[in-house]
Amino acid sequence: MVESADHTEVLDEDAFAARDLRMATFRLSRRLRAERALDTMSDAQFAVLATLRAHGPHTLGELAERERVTSPSMNRTVNCLEEAGWVTRTPDDVDRRKVNIQITDAGRDLVTETVRRRDLWLANVVAGLSPAQRRTLTRAAAIMSEVAAR
């Protein structure tokens, strides 16, 4: 990377590629998030439901840490989900000071339907691509998974 006379960075080829990848990833992510079973649910609320479905019950602190938000913020999110019937809070069997948050059957169904809609939308878009483009996307998905794991 080189620096120009006015001290602003001039991007090299790798930086341009990284920027393009970031922008494309954000656009695709935003488009996928639009495919949901319930339009009134926030992305943060859905993320909590998806976490609970995939990883089982969590305490409020564990959810906050996993989602990288503060405990008060997570408490507001969980309160909304609980009021809607998507999650329940139950005392921990071992430590009564702890409360476990778990997804309800209705919450699980909502996540399943949202994932189904997102997969269907993406499958329809991918089906319209050429075979070479589909192979490239398959390779890119594997590379993106590897990058995300770093």
DASUL-V523390 format. One record per residue. N is the residue number from 1. RES is the residue in three letters. PSI is psi in radians with two decimals (999 if undefined). D_FIRST is the distance of its C-alpha to the first C-alpha in Angstrom with 1 decimal. Layout:
{{N RES PSI D_FIRST} {N RES PSI D_FIRST}}
This chain:
{{1 MET 2.40 0.0} {2 VAL 2.82 3.8} {3 GLU 2.39 6.9} {4 SER 3.04 10.0} {5 ALA -0.53 13.4} {6 ASP 0.25 14.5} {7 HIS 0.27 12.0} {8 THR 2.54 10.7} {9 GLU 2.44 7.2} {10 VAL 2.15 6.4} {11 LEU 2.43 5.9} {12 ASP -3.14 5.3} {13 GLU -0.73 8.8} {14 ASP -0.68 9.1} {15 ALA -0.68 8.2} {16 PHE -0.74 10.7} {17 ALA -0.74 13.1} {18 ALA -0.76 13.1} {19 ARG -0.79 13.8} {20 ASP -0.71 16.5} {21 LEU -0.79 18.0} {22 ARG -0.81 18.3} {23 MET -0.73 19.9} {24 ALA -0.69 22.2} {25 THR -0.77 23.2} {26 PHE -0.74 24.1} {27 ARG -0.77 26.1} {28 LEU -0.74 27.9} {29 SER -0.80 28.6} {30 ARG -0.73 30.1} {31 ARG -0.71 32.2} {32 LEU -0.69 33.5} {33 ARG -0.44 34.4} {34 ALA -0.38 36.5} {35 GLU 1.73 38.7} {36 ARG 2.77 40.9} {37 ALA -0.36 44.6} {38 LEU 1.92 44.9} {39 ASP -0.42 43.1} {40 THR -0.12 44.0} {41 MET 2.33 42.2} {42 SER 2.82 38.8} {43 ASP -0.66 35.8} {44 ALA -0.72 36.2} {45 GLN -0.77 39.8} {46 PHE -0.70 39.2} {47 ALA -0.69 36.6} {48 VAL -0.80 39.3} {49 LEU -0.75 41.8} {50 ALA -0.68 39.6} {51 THR -0.81 38.9} {52 LEU -0.65 42.6} {53 ARG -0.74 43.5} {54 ALA -0.60 41.0} {55 HIS 0.03 41.5} {56 GLY -3.06 44.9} {57 PRO 2.56 46.1} {58 HIS 2.72 43.9} {59 THR 2.92 44.7} {60 LEU -0.77 43.3} {61 GLY -0.72 41.0} {62 GLU -0.73 39.8} {63 LEU -0.76 39.0} {64 ALA -0.78 37.2} {65 GLU -0.79 35.1} {66 ARG -0.70 34.3} {67 GLU -0.03 33.4} {68 ARG 0.86 31.5} {69 VAL 2.98 33.8} {70 THR 2.77 36.4} {71 SER -0.74 39.9} {72 PRO -0.66 41.5} {73 SER -0.76 39.2} {74 MET -0.64 40.0} {75 ASN -0.74 43.7} {76 ARG -0.75 43.6} {77 THR -0.83 42.1} {78 VAL -0.67 44.6} {79 ASN -0.78 47.5} {80 CYS -0.76 46.7} {81 LEU -0.66 46.6} {82 GLU -0.76 49.8} {83 GLU -0.60 51.6} {84 ALA -0.14 50.7} {85 GLY 0.27 52.1} {86 TRP -0.44 48.8} {87 VAL 2.83 48.8} {88 THR 2.76 51.4} {89 ARG 2.29 51.5} {90 THR 2.51 53.7} {91 PRO 2.51 54.6} {92 ASP 2.41 53.2} {93 ASP -0.57 56.0} {94 VAL -0.82 55.2} {95 ASP 1.78 53.9} {96 ARG -0.23 55.7} {97 ARG -0.38 53.2} {98 LYS 2.59 50.5} {99 VAL 2.23 50.4} {100 ASN 2.39 48.9} {101 ILE 2.22 47.5} {102 GLN 2.66 48.1} {103 ILE 2.51 47.7} {104 THR 2.99 51.0} {105 ASP -0.68 52.1} {106 ALA -0.71 51.4} {107 GLY -0.73 47.8} {108 ARG -0.74 47.4} {109 ASP -0.67 48.8} {110 LEU -0.77 46.4} {111 VAL -0.79 43.3} {112 THR -0.77 44.8} {113 GLU -0.70 45.4} {114 THR -0.78 42.0} {115 VAL -0.71 40.3} {116 ARG -0.79 42.8} {117 ARG -0.73 41.8} {118 ARG -0.76 38.1} {119 ASP -0.71 38.6} {120 LEU -0.79 41.0} {121 TRP -0.85 38.7} {122 LEU -0.70 35.8} {123 ALA -0.69 38.2} {124 ASN -0.69 39.6} {125 VAL -0.81 36.2} {126 VAL -0.64 35.2} {127 ALA -0.45 38.6} {128 GLY -0.04 37.9} {129 LEU 2.86 34.9} {130 SER 2.78 35.3} {131 PRO -0.69 35.8} {132 ALA -0.70 32.5} {133 GLN -0.69 30.7} {134 ARG -0.73 32.7} {135 ARG -0.72 31.7} {136 THR -0.76 28.0} {137 LEU -0.67 28.4} {138 THR -0.78 30.3} {139 ARG -0.71 27.6} {140 ALA -0.66 25.0} {141 ALA -0.72 27.2} {142 ALA -0.73 27.5} {143 ILE -0.74 23.7} {144 MET -0.65 23.3} {145 SER -0.72 26.2} {146 GLU -0.76 24.5} {147 VAL -0.75 21.3} {148 ALA -0.48 23.5} {149 ALA -0.17 25.4} {150 ARG 999 22.6}}
